[in-house]
Amino acid sequence: MLKLQKIFFVNEFVSLIETEKLSPEQIYNADETGLFWWYVSGTTLATVGEKDSKERITILECGNAAGNHITKLFFIGKSAKPRVFKNVKVFPVIYRSKLTRR
């Protein structure tokens, strides 16, 4: 069943590209992933009896099919103004907090 759905999706996608006359520069793909940045393995002697940290950030990456336009990484974190960014003037990613409403 899943294989038939994949075949249907591919055929539908190809026909959409052909009817709309889209080029690879016009087709974008975005993907979201979570990064547990404070995770320490629970199997070390230093962490015996401690709970695993759930500190994580969400990262969104996006680029076109031609590969000539890749957007900045979009980070979503917990803090509105992380202290680690205090003196950073030029930031290579876009950062927002879960609490930011923009």
Biopython code that builds the backbone (N, CA, C, O; Angstrom):
import numpy as np
from Bio.PDB.StructureBuilder import StructureBuilder

atoms = [
    (1, "MET", "N", (0.814, -1.199, 0.000)),
    (1, "MET", "CA", (0.000, 0.000, 0.000)),
    (1, "MET", "C", (0.860, 1.266, 0.000)),
    (1, "MET", "O", (0.583, 2.208, -0.743)),
    (2, "LEU", "N", (1.903, 1.285, 0.835)),
    (2, "LEU", "CA", (2.771, 2.454, 0.913)),
    (2, "LEU", "C", (3.523, 2.677, -0.396)),
    (2, "LEU", "O", (3.745, 3.816, -0.805)),
    (3, "LYS", "N", (3.912, 1.582, -1.052)),
    (3, "LYS", "CA", (4.613, 1.686, -2.324)),
    (3, "LYS", "C", (3.718, 2.321, -3.397)),
    (3, "LYS", "O", (4.191, 3.116, -4.209)),
    (4, "LEU", "N", (2.454, 1.979, -3.399)),
    (4, "LEU", "CA", (1.513, 2.574, -4.352)),
    (4, "LEU", "C", (1.326, 4.067, -4.093)),
    (4, "LEU", "O", (1.200, 4.855, -5.031)),
    (5, "GLN", "N", (1.308, 4.450, -2.814)),
    (5, "GLN", "CA", (1.182, 5.865, -2.470)),
    (5, "GLN", "C", (2.395, 6.647, -2.951)),
    (5, "GLN", "O", (2.259, 7.766, -3.445)),
    (6, "LYS", "N", (3.592, 6.059, -2.807)),
    (6, "LYS", "CA", (4.806, 6.727, -3.271)),
    (6, "LYS", "C", (4.781, 6.899, -4.787)),
    (6, "LYS", "O", (5.124, 7.966, -5.297)),
    (7, "ILE", "N", (4.380, 5.865, -5.501)),
    (7, "ILE", "CA", (4.316, 5.933, -6.959)),
    (7, "ILE", "C", (3.300, 6.990, -7.394)),
    (7, "ILE", "O", (3.565, 7.759, -8.318)),
    (8, "PHE", "N", (2.139, 7.034, -6.733)),
    (8, "PHE", "CA", (1.121, 8.030, -7.047)),
    (8, "PHE", "C", (1.657, 9.440, -6.799)),
    (8, "PHE", "O", (1.443, 10.335, -7.617)),
    (9, "PHE", "N", (2.351, 9.642, -5.678)),
    (9, "PHE", "CA", (2.886, 10.963, -5.358)),
    (9, "PHE", "C", (3.914, 11.404, -6.392)),
    (9, "PHE", "O", (3.883, 12.546, -6.850)),
    (10, "VAL", "N", (4.819, 10.513, -6.761)),
    (10, "VAL", "CA", (5.851, 10.852, -7.743)),
    (10, "VAL", "C", (5.220, 11.213, -9.073)),
    (10, "VAL", "O", (5.607, 12.205, -9.692)),
    (11, "ASN", "N", (4.258, 10.427, -9.522)),
    (11, "ASN", "CA", (3.583, 10.722, -10.794)),
    (11, "ASN", "C", (2.844, 12.056, -10.740)),
    (11, "ASN", "O", (2.901, 12.834, -11.692)),
    (12, "GLU", "N", (2.164, 12.319, -9.654)),
    (12, "GLU", "CA", (1.431, 13.576, -9.475)),
    (12, "GLU", "C", (2.400, 14.765, -9.441)),
    (12, "GLU", "O", (2.124, 15.814, -10.023)),
    (13, "PHE", "N", (3.523, 14.595, -8.763)),
    (13, "PHE", "CA", (4.522, 15.660, -8.655)),
    (13, "PHE", "C", (5.150, 15.965, -10.013)),
    (13, "PHE", "O", (5.333, 17.130, -10.367)),
    (14, "VAL", "N", (5.477, 14.930, -10.765)),
    (14, "VAL", "CA", (6.066, 15.114, -12.096)),
    (14, "VAL", "C", (5.072, 15.815, -13.023)),
    (14, "VAL", "O", (5.460, 16.701, -13.785)),
    (15, "SER", "N", (3.809, 15.432, -12.968)),
    (15, "SER", "CA", (2.817, 16.076, -13.832)),
    (15, "SER", "C", (2.612, 17.538, -13.426)),
    (15, "SER", "O", (2.389, 18.387, -14.290)),
    (16, "LEU", "N", (2.682, 17.843, -12.140)),
    (16, "LEU", "CA", (2.562, 19.229, -11.676)),
    (16, "LEU", "C", (3.727, 20.071, -12.189)),
    (16, "LEU", "O", (3.528, 21.206, -12.621)),
    (17, "ILE", "N", (4.935, 19.525, -12.144)),
    (17, "ILE", "CA", (6.113, 20.245, -12.633)),
    (17, "ILE", "C", (5.988, 20.514, -14.132)),
    (17, "ILE", "O", (6.320, 21.602, -14.602)),
    (18, "GLU", "N", (5.511, 19.524, -14.872)),
    (18, "GLU", "CA", (5.379, 19.685, -16.323)),
    (18, "GLU", "C", (4.274, 20.666, -16.694)),
    (18, "GLU", "O", (4.466, 21.487, -17.591)),
    (19, "THR", "N", (3.129, 20.604, -16.034)),
    (19, "THR", "CA", (2.021, 21.504, -16.393)),
    (19, "THR", "C", (2.317, 22.950, -15.996)),
    (19, "THR", "O", (1.926, 23.878, -16.704)),
    (20, "GLU", "N", (2.998, 23.146, -14.879)),
    (20, "GLU", "CA", (3.326, 24.509, -14.417)),
    (20, "GLU", "C", (4.633, 25.015, -15.011)),
    (20, "GLU", "O", (4.987, 26.179, -14.821)),
    (21, "LYS", "N", (5.364, 24.143, -15.739)),
    (21, "LYS", "CA", (6.646, 24.480, -16.353)),
    (21, "LYS", "C", (7.620, 25.047, -15.324)),
    (21, "LYS", "O", (8.193, 26.121, -15.512)),
    (22, "LEU", "N", (7.794, 24.304, -14.238)),
    (22, "LEU", "CA", (8.688, 24.731, -13.163)),
    (22, "LEU", "C", (10.123, 24.299, -13.440)),
    (22, "LEU", "O", (10.368, 23.214, -13.967)),
    (23, "SER", "N", (11.058, 25.158, -13.078)),
    (23, "SER", "CA", (12.475, 24.820, -13.201)),
    (23, "SER", "C", (12.988, 24.393, -11.819)),
    (23, "SER", "O", (12.322, 24.649, -10.816)),
    (24, "PRO", "N", (14.156, 23.749, -11.751)),
    (24, "PRO", "CA", (14.699, 23.350, -10.444)),
    (24, "PRO", "C", (14.939, 24.533, -9.501)),
    (24, "PRO", "O", (14.951, 24.360, -8.282)),
    (25, "GLU", "N", (15.130, 25.728, -10.057)),
    (25, "GLU", "CA", (15.318, 26.914, -9.213)),
    (25, "GLU", "C", (14.027, 27.313, -8.498)),
    (25, "GLU", "O", (14.073, 28.042, -7.507)),
    (26, "GLN", "N", (12.885, 26.848, -8.986)),
    (26, "GLN", "CA", (11.599, 27.220, -8.409)),
    (26, "GLN", "C", (11.048, 26.176, -7.447)),
    (26, "GLN", "O", (10.007, 26.404, -6.831)),
    (27, "ILE", "N", (11.712, 25.053, -7.305)),
    (27, "ILE", "CA", (11.232, 23.978, -6.452)),
    (27, "ILE", "C", (12.077, 23.948, -5.185)),
    (27, "ILE", "O", (13.289, 23.747, -5.249)),
    (28, "TYR", "N", (11.448, 24.143, -4.053)),
    (28, "TYR", "CA", (12.145, 24.193, -2.766)),
    (28, "TYR", "C", (11.755, 23.008, -1.892)),
    (28, "TYR", "O", (10.667, 22.445, -2.014)),
    (29, "ASN", "N", (12.670, 22.654, -1.017)),
    (29, "ASN", "CA", (12.430, 21.603, -0.038)),
    (29, "ASN", "C", (12.872, 22.119, 1.320)),
    (29, "ASN", "O", (13.967, 22.665, 1.453)),
    (30, "ALA", "N", (12.037, 21.950, 2.318)),
    (30, "ALA", "CA", (12.369, 22.351, 3.684)),
    (30, "ALA", "C", (12.240, 21.133, 4.590)),
    (30, "ALA", "O", (11.379, 20.276, 4.388)),
    (31, "ASP", "N", (13.110, 21.076, 5.588)),
    (31, "ASP", "CA", (13.071, 19.957, 6.523)),
    (31, "ASP", "C", (13.345, 20.471, 7.924)),
    (31, "ASP", "O", (14.173, 21.361, 8.122)),
    (32, "GLU", "N", (12.651, 19.911, 8.881)),
    (32, "GLU", "CA", (12.762, 20.313, 10.279)),
    (32, "GLU", "C", (13.355, 19.156, 11.073)),
    (32, "GLU", "O", (13.000, 17.996, 10.864)),
    (33, "THR", "N", (14.255, 19.484, 11.979)),
    (33, "THR", "CA", (14.857, 18.460, 12.819)),
    (33, "THR", "C", (15.072, 19.011, 14.225)),
    (33, "THR", "O", (15.163, 20.224, 14.414)),
    (34, "GLY", "N", (15.149, 18.137, 15.189)),
    (34, "GLY", "CA", (15.410, 18.531, 16.566)),
    (34, "GLY", "C", (16.820, 18.147, 16.966)),
    (34, "GLY", "O", (17.311, 17.083, 16.590)),
    (35, "LEU", "N", (17.466, 19.009, 17.725)),
    (35, "LEU", "CA", (18.826, 18.750, 18.194)),
    (35, "LEU", "C", (18.845, 18.845, 19.711)),
    (35, "LEU", "O", (18.584, 19.906, 20.278)),
    (36, "PHE", "N", (19.154, 17.728, 20.366)),
    (36, "PHE", "CA", (19.306, 17.722, 21.816)),
    (36, "PHE", "C", (20.724, 18.189, 22.119)),
    (36, "PHE", "O", (21.653, 17.382, 22.141)),
    (37, "TRP", "N", (20.895, 19.486, 22.353)),
    (37, "TRP", "CA", (22.218, 20.063, 22.469)),
    (37, "TRP", "C", (22.822, 19.890, 23.864)),
    (37, "TRP", "O", (24.022, 20.112, 24.031)),
    (38, "TRP", "N", (22.051, 19.510, 24.846)),
    (38, "TRP", "CA", (22.552, 19.373, 26.204)),
    (38, "TRP", "C", (22.550, 17.908, 26.630)),
    (38, "TRP", "O", (22.643, 17.609, 27.821)),
    (39, "TYR", "N", (22.448, 17.013, 25.690)),
    (39, "TYR", "CA", (22.321, 15.594, 26.008)),
    (39, "TYR", "C", (23.657, 14.994, 26.417)),
    (39, "TYR", "O", (24.661, 15.149, 25.722)),
    (40, "VAL", "N", (23.656, 14.309, 27.553)),
    (40, "VAL", "CA", (24.819, 13.555, 28.022)),
    (40, "VAL", "C", (24.358, 12.116, 28.165)),
    (40, "VAL", "O", (23.302, 11.842, 28.736)),
    (41, "SER", "N", (25.146, 11.216, 27.649)),
    (41, "SER", "CA", (24.775, 9.812, 27.718)),
    (41, "SER", "C", (24.600, 9.375, 29.169)),
    (41, "SER", "O", (25.409, 9.731, 30.025)),
    (42, "GLY", "N", (23.564, 8.617, 29.445)),
    (42, "GLY", "CA", (23.292, 8.151, 30.805)),
    (42, "GLY", "C", (24.122, 6.950, 31.215)),
    (42, "GLY", "O", (23.953, 6.435, 32.320)),
    (43, "THR", "N", (25.005, 6.497, 30.356)),
    (43, "THR", "CA", (25.789, 5.307, 30.682)),
    (43, "THR", "C", (27.171, 5.637, 31.242)),
    (43, "THR", "O", (27.936, 4.723, 31.549)),
    (44, "THR", "N", (27.512, 6.920, 31.383)),
    (44, "THR", "CA", (28.814, 7.266, 31.949)),
    (44, "THR", "C", (28.733, 7.278, 33.461)),
    (44, "THR", "O", (27.648, 7.419, 34.025)),
    (45, "LEU", "N", (29.868, 7.131, 34.121)),
    (45, "LEU", "CA", (29.903, 7.119, 35.579)),
    (45, "LEU", "C", (29.526, 8.473, 36.170)),
    (45, "LEU", "O", (28.979, 8.538, 37.270)),
    (46, "ALA", "N", (29.815, 9.554, 35.446)),
    (46, "ALA", "CA", (29.526, 10.897, 35.953)),
    (46, "ALA", "C", (28.032, 11.192, 35.993)),
    (46, "ALA", "O", (27.613, 12.113, 36.694)),
    (47, "THR", "N", (27.230, 10.450, 35.272)),
    (47, "THR", "CA", (25.802, 10.759, 35.193)),
    (47, "THR", "C", (24.916, 9.674, 35.795)),
    (47, "THR", "O", (23.725, 9.618, 35.490)),
    (48, "VAL", "N", (25.464, 8.824, 36.632)),
    (48, "VAL", "CA", (24.671, 7.756, 37.227)),
    (48, "VAL", "C", (23.605, 8.373, 38.137)),
    (48, "VAL", "O", (23.922, 9.163, 39.026)),
    (49, "GLY", "N", (22.366, 8.014, 37.915)),
    (49, "GLY", "CA", (21.269, 8.497, 38.752)),
    (49, "GLY", "C", (20.673, 9.806, 38.302)),
    (49, "GLY", "O", (19.665, 10.226, 38.870)),
    (50, "GLU", "N", (21.235, 10.479, 37.312)),
    (50, "GLU", "CA", (20.686, 11.742, 36.831)),
    (50, "GLU", "C", (19.707, 11.494, 35.694)),
    (50, "GLU", "O", (19.837, 10.524, 34.948)),
    (51, "LYS", "N", (18.730, 12.378, 35.573)),
    (51, "LYS", "CA", (17.785, 12.278, 34.466)),
    (51, "LYS", "C", (18.401, 12.873, 33.208)),
    (51, "LYS", "O", (19.257, 13.755, 33.280)),
    (52, "ASP", "N", (17.955, 12.379, 32.048)),
    (52, "ASP", "CA", (18.415, 12.936, 30.776)),
    (52, "ASP", "C", (17.839, 14.332, 30.596)),
    (52, "ASP", "O", (16.667, 14.575, 30.883)),
    (53, "SER", "N", (18.682, 15.250, 30.115)),
    (53, "SER", "CA", (18.231, 16.607, 29.848)),
    (53, "SER", "C", (17.380, 16.622, 28.585)),
    (53, "SER", "O", (17.657, 15.898, 27.629)),
    (54, "LYS", "N", (16.362, 17.440, 28.591)),
    (54, "LYS", "CA", (15.482, 17.549, 27.433)),
    (54, "LYS", "C", (15.698, 18.884, 26.710)),
    (54, "LYS", "O", (14.845, 19.316, 25.935)),
    (55, "GLU", "N", (16.839, 19.537, 26.966)),
    (55, "GLU", "CA", (17.139, 20.796, 26.308)),
    (55, "GLU", "C", (17.357, 20.540, 24.825)),
    (55, "GLU", "O", (18.239, 19.775, 24.435)),
    (56, "ARG", "N", (16.543, 21.188, 24.009)),
    (56, "ARG", "CA", (16.669, 20.955, 22.584)),
    (56, "ARG", "C", (16.302, 22.210, 21.822)),
    (56, "ARG", "O", (15.588, 23.079, 22.322)),
    (57, "ILE", "N", (16.809, 22.285, 20.594)),
    (57, "ILE", "CA", (16.423, 23.348, 19.680)),
    (57, "ILE", "C", (15.875, 22.690, 18.419)),
    (57, "ILE", "O", (16.233, 21.561, 18.085)),
    (58, "THR", "N", (15.016, 23.404, 17.735)),
    (58, "THR", "CA", (14.466, 22.931, 16.474)),
    (58, "THR", "C", (15.160, 23.704, 15.356)),
    (58, "THR", "O", (15.315, 24.923, 15.438)),
    (59, "ILE", "N", (15.572, 22.996, 14.319)),
    (59, "ILE", "CA", (16.291, 23.605, 13.211)),
    (59, "ILE", "C", (15.511, 23.360, 11.920)),
    (59, "ILE", "O", (15.081, 22.240, 11.647)),
    (60, "LEU", "N", (15.337, 24.411, 11.139)),
    (60, "LEU", "CA", (14.683, 24.308, 9.839)),
    (60, "LEU", "C", (15.696, 24.695, 8.769)),
    (60, "LEU", "O", (16.283, 25.776, 8.817)),
    (61, "GLU", "N", (15.895, 23.803, 7.805)),
    (61, "GLU", "CA", (16.771, 24.113, 6.684)),
    (61, "GLU", "C", (15.946, 24.063, 5.399)),
    (61, "GLU", "O", (14.990, 23.295, 5.290)),
    (62, "CYS", "N", (16.331, 24.896, 4.429)),
    (62, "CYS", "CA", (15.554, 24.996, 3.201)),
    (62, "CYS", "C", (16.470, 25.351, 2.034)),
    (62, "CYS", "O", (17.385, 26.161, 2.178)),
    (63, "GLY", "N", (16.220, 24.743, 0.885)),
    (63, "GLY", "CA", (16.995, 25.041, -0.313)),
    (63, "GLY", "C", (16.233, 24.611, -1.548)),
    (63, "GLY", "O", (15.260, 23.862, -1.462)),
    (64, "ASN", "N", (16.688, 25.094, -2.714)),
    (64, "ASN", "CA", (15.991, 24.720, -3.941)),
    (64, "ASN", "C", (16.630, 23.484, -4.565)),
    (64, "ASN", "O", (17.711, 23.056, -4.160)),
    (65, "ALA", "N", (15.951, 22.923, -5.545)),
    (65, "ALA", "CA", (16.387, 21.671, -6.161)),
    (65, "ALA", "C", (17.667, 21.847, -6.964)),
    (65, "ALA", "O", (18.424, 20.890, -7.125)),
    (66, "ALA", "N", (17.927, 23.046, -7.469)),
    (66, "ALA", "CA", (19.145, 23.290, -8.234)),
    (66, "ALA", "C", (20.360, 23.398, -7.328)),
    (66, "ALA", "O", (21.489, 23.190, -7.772)),
    (67, "GLY", "N", (20.134, 23.722, -6.064)),
    (67, "GLY", "CA", (21.231, 23.848, -5.117)),
    (67, "GLY", "C", (21.921, 25.192, -5.137)),
    (67, "GLY", "O", (22.940, 25.367, -4.469)),
    (68, "ASN", "N", (21.392, 26.149, -5.887)),
    (68, "ASN", "CA", (22.040, 27.453, -5.953)),
    (68, "ASN", "C", (21.434, 28.482, -5.004)),
    (68, "ASN", "O", (21.919, 29.611, -4.938)),
    (69, "HIS", "N", (20.390, 28.120, -4.272)),
    (69, "HIS", "CA", (19.820, 29.018, -3.260)),
    (69, "HIS", "C", (19.509, 28.217, -2.005)),
    (69, "HIS", "O", (18.578, 27.413, -1.975)),
    (70, "ILE", "N", (20.297, 28.450, -0.984)),
    (70, "ILE", "CA", (20.083, 27.790, 0.309)),
    (70, "ILE", "C", (19.855, 28.889, 1.334)),
    (70, "ILE", "O", (20.681, 29.791, 1.475)),
    (71, "THR", "N", (18.747, 28.820, 2.045)),
    (71, "THR", "CA", (18.428, 29.858, 3.019)),
    (71, "THR", "C", (19.256, 29.677, 4.288)),
    (71, "THR", "O", (19.856, 28.625, 4.514)),
    (72, "LYS", "N", (19.276, 30.720, 5.108)),
    (72, "LYS", "CA", (19.929, 30.609, 6.412)),
    (72, "LYS", "C", (19.180, 29.579, 7.246)),
    (72, "LYS", "O", (17.973, 29.395, 7.086)),
    (73, "LEU", "N", (19.900, 28.914, 8.130)),
    (73, "LEU", "CA", (19.246, 27.986, 9.051)),
    (73, "LEU", "C", (18.350, 28.772, 9.982)),
    (73, "LEU", "O", (18.703, 29.872, 10.407)),
    (74, "PHE", "N", (17.200, 28.220, 10.298)),
    (74, "PHE", "CA", (16.231, 28.855, 11.187)),
    (74, "PHE", "C", (16.190, 28.042, 12.472)),
    (74, "PHE", "O", (15.771, 26.884, 12.455)),
    (75, "PHE", "N", (16.619, 28.630, 13.589)),
    (75, "PHE", "CA", (16.659, 27.954, 14.883)),
    (75, "PHE", "C", (15.495, 28.425, 15.739)),
    (75, "PHE", "O", (15.199, 29.619, 15.789)),
    (76, "ILE", "N", (14.839, 27.495, 16.408)),
    (76, "ILE", "CA", (13.796, 27.823, 17.382)),
    (76, "ILE", "C", (14.241, 27.245, 18.706)),
    (76, "ILE", "O", (14.381, 26.030, 18.847)),
    (77, "GLY", "N", (14.464, 28.125, 19.688)),
    (77, "GLY", "CA", (14.950, 27.695, 20.995)),
    (77, "GLY", "C", (13.997, 28.075, 22.100)),
    (77, "GLY", "O", (12.888, 28.547, 21.850)),
    (78, "LYS", "N", (14.437, 27.867, 23.318)),
    (78, "LYS", "CA", (13.597, 28.094, 24.481)),
    (78, "LYS", "C", (13.679, 29.549, 24.972)),
    (78, "LYS", "O", (12.657, 30.143, 25.315)),
    (79, "SER", "N", (14.875, 30.113, 25.004)),
    (79, "SER", "CA", (15.077, 31.451, 25.567)),
    (79, "SER", "C", (14.805, 32.541, 24.544)),
    (79, "SER", "O", (15.126, 32.399, 23.365)),
    (80, "ALA", "N", (14.206, 33.634, 25.014)),
    (80, "ALA", "CA", (13.946, 34.763, 24.135)),
    (80, "ALA", "C", (15.236, 35.503, 23.799)),
    (80, "ALA", "O", (15.427, 35.919, 22.656)),
    (81, "LYS", "N", (16.126, 35.673, 24.783)),
    (81, "LYS", "CA", (17.419, 36.332, 24.583)),
    (81, "LYS", "C", (18.499, 35.498, 25.258)),
    (81, "LYS", "O", (18.860, 35.773, 26.403)),
    (82, "PRO", "N", (19.020, 34.489, 24.575)),
    (82, "PRO", "CA", (20.053, 33.652, 25.188)),
    (82, "PRO", "C", (21.306, 34.466, 25.520)),
    (82, "PRO", "O", (21.747, 35.294, 24.723)),
    (83, "ARG", "N", (21.869, 34.224, 26.698)),
    (83, "ARG", "CA", (23.066, 34.959, 27.115)),
    (83, "ARG", "C", (24.247, 34.717, 26.191)),
    (83, "ARG", "O", (25.111, 35.582, 26.045)),
    (84, "VAL", "N", (24.289, 33.564, 25.576)),
    (84, "VAL", "CA", (25.420, 33.245, 24.714)),
    (84, "VAL", "C", (25.463, 34.151, 23.475)),
    (84, "VAL", "O", (26.517, 34.280, 22.853)),
    (85, "PHE", "N", (24.352, 34.773, 23.110)),
    (85, "PHE", "CA", (24.305, 35.654, 21.952)),
    (85, "PHE", "C", (24.510, 37.120, 22.330)),
    (85, "PHE", "O", (24.354, 37.992, 21.476)),
    (86, "LYS", "N", (24.851, 37.414, 23.569)),
    (86, "LYS", "CA", (24.875, 38.779, 24.094)),
    (86, "LYS", "C", (25.728, 39.734, 23.254)),
    (86, "LYS", "O", (25.252, 40.818, 22.916)),
    (87, "ASN", "N", (26.952, 39.380, 22.907)),
    (87, "ASN", "CA", (27.849, 40.280, 22.190)),
    (87, "ASN", "C", (28.021, 39.910, 20.719)),
    (87, "ASN", "O", (28.958, 40.375, 20.070)),
    (88, "VAL", "N", (27.140, 39.092, 20.199)),
    (88, "VAL", "CA", (27.242, 38.679, 18.797)),
    (88, "VAL", "C", (26.614, 39.759, 17.914)),
    (88, "VAL", "O", (25.444, 40.105, 18.077)),
    (89, "LYS", "N", (27.410, 40.287, 16.975)),
    (89, "LYS", "CA", (26.912, 41.336, 16.071)),
    (89, "LYS", "C", (26.339, 40.744, 14.783)),
    (89, "LYS", "O", (25.264, 41.148, 14.341)),
    (90, "VAL", "N", (27.045, 39.799, 14.186)),
    (90, "VAL", "CA", (26.596, 39.164, 12.949)),
    (90, "VAL", "C", (26.312, 37.708, 13.267)),
    (90, "VAL", "O", (27.188, 36.973, 13.720)),
    (91, "PHE", "N", (25.089, 37.308, 13.024)),
    (91, "PHE", "CA", (24.668, 35.957, 13.375)),
    (91, "PHE", "C", (24.392, 35.179, 12.103)),
    (91, "PHE", "O", (23.605, 35.637, 11.275)),
    (92, "PRO", "N", (25.016, 34.005, 11.913)),
    (92, "PRO", "CA", (24.864, 33.280, 10.648)),
    (92, "PRO", "C", (23.545, 32.522, 10.493)),
    (92, "PRO", "O", (23.303, 31.929, 9.441)),
    (93, "VAL", "N", (22.695, 32.529, 11.510)),
    (93, "VAL", "CA", (21.415, 31.841, 11.444)),
    (93, "VAL", "C", (20.313, 32.792, 11.902)),
    (93, "VAL", "O", (20.595, 33.857, 12.452)),
    (94, "ILE", "N", (19.069, 32.410, 11.678)),
    (94, "ILE", "CA", (17.921, 33.160, 12.193)),
    (94, "ILE", "C", (17.468, 32.450, 13.460)),
    (94, "ILE", "O", (17.234, 31.242, 13.441)),
    (95, "TYR", "N", (17.343, 33.185, 14.559)),
    (95, "TYR", "CA", (16.950, 32.577, 15.830)),
    (95, "TYR", "C", (15.666, 33.210, 16.336)),
    (95, "TYR", "O", (15.523, 34.433, 16.332)),
    (96, "ARG", "N", (14.748, 32.385, 16.764)),
    (96, "ARG", "CA", (13.518, 32.819, 17.427)),
    (96, "ARG", "C", (13.278, 31.897, 18.599)),
    (96, "ARG", "O", (13.718, 30.748, 18.604)),
    (97, "SER", "N", (12.577, 32.409, 19.591)),
    (97, "SER", "CA", (12.230, 31.553, 20.723)),
    (97, "SER", "C", (10.818, 31.037, 20.544)),
    (97, "SER", "O", (10.051, 31.552, 19.730)),
    (98, "LYS", "N", (10.485, 30.017, 21.310)),
    (98, "LYS", "CA", (9.122, 29.484, 21.278)),
    (98, "LYS", "C", (8.127, 30.536, 21.758)),
    (98, "LYS", "O", (6.951, 30.500, 21.396)),
    (99, "LEU", "N", (8.599, 31.462, 22.567)),
    (99, "LEU", "CA", (7.730, 32.465, 23.147)),
    (99, "LEU", "C", (7.538, 33.686, 22.250)),
    (99, "LEU", "O", (6.604, 34.460, 22.458)),
    (100, "THR", "N", (8.423, 33.872, 21.237)),
    (100, "THR", "CA", (8.325, 35.008, 20.336)),
    (100, "THR", "C", (7.114, 34.862, 19.451)),
    (100, "THR", "O", (6.860, 33.789, 18.905)),
    (101, "ARG", "N", (6.360, 35.944, 19.306)),
    (101, "ARG", "CA", (5.130, 35.891, 18.497)),
    (101, "ARG", "C", (5.283, 36.668, 17.207)),
    (101, "ARG", "O", (4.381, 37.417, 16.833)),
    (102, "ARG", "N", (6.399, 36.511, 16.517)),
    (102, "ARG", "CA", (6.612, 37.182, 15.237)),
    (102, "ARG", "C", (6.795, 36.173, 14.150)),
    (102, "ARG", "O", (6.988, 36.542, 12.991)),
]
sb = StructureBuilder()
sb.init_structure("model")
sb.init_model(0)
sb.init_chain("A")
sb.init_seg("    ")
for serial, (resi, resn, name, xyz) in enumerate(atoms, 1):
    if name == "N":
        sb.init_residue(resn, " ", resi, " ")
    sb.init_atom(name, np.array(xyz, "f"), 0.0, 1.0, " ", f" {name:<3s}", serial, name[0])
structure = sb.get_structure()
